Amino acid sequence: MNNEGENVGVGSTSIDPKDLKVNLDPETLRKVMKDYKKLRRYMKSPLYQIKKMDGKEKVISKLMEELEGI
């Protein structure tokens, strides 16, 4: 099956994103952003790289396994 030229994927719809109205709790959003930044900083650290090479890294690996299960 050839899908060249078609915009097919997860979340692709014909709805214009500018027309969507989403209510987000600012406090929850702030917490999610803080956790995300902390994880990104950890992934850039030498400690993460060493643990990843040793096979002892658990934090990011656990999150990736959960993501695959969704």
N, C-alpha and C positions, 0 to 999 in steps of 0.2 A: 504494500500500500504506500503510495507516494503522497506526502502531505506538503510538498514544496509550495510555497506561496500562500498557504493557509495559516491563519493565526489560531492555532489550536494549542491549548494548554490549560493548566490548572488556573482557575479564576478568570478565564477569558469570557467576557460577556459583551453584550451590545449596549450596556448601560454606561453612560458617560460618568467617570469618577467625580466630576465637578458637581453632578446632580445629587450625589449621595449625601445624606446627613447622618453623622455618627456622633453619638453622645459618649464621651469618655470621661471617666473620673480623673481629674488632674493628679490627684495623689497616687492613684494606682499606676498611671502612666509614668509618673516620676520614679516610682519604685522599679518598674520594669526597665526603664532606661538606665537606672543606676546599676541594676543587676547585669544588664547587657554589657555596659561599659566595663564592669569588673571582670566579666568573663573574657571579653576581647583583650583586656590588658593581660590577663593570665595566659591567654593563648599566645601572646607575643613574647612572653618571658622565657628566659633560658631554662628555668625550672620545668616548664611545660614540655619543652623540646626534649629534655633529658628523660623525663618520666615517659614521654611518648615512645622514645627509642627503647627504653627498658621494658615497656609493656605494662608499667605499673600505674599509668594515668587513669583515673577513675571519673573525674568530674565531667569533662567534655565527652568522654566515651559513653557515659551513662545517658547524657542528653541526646547524643546521636542515636543511640539504640531506641530511646523513647520516640524520637522523630521518625525512625523507620517503621515503628509499630503503628503509627497513626494512619 
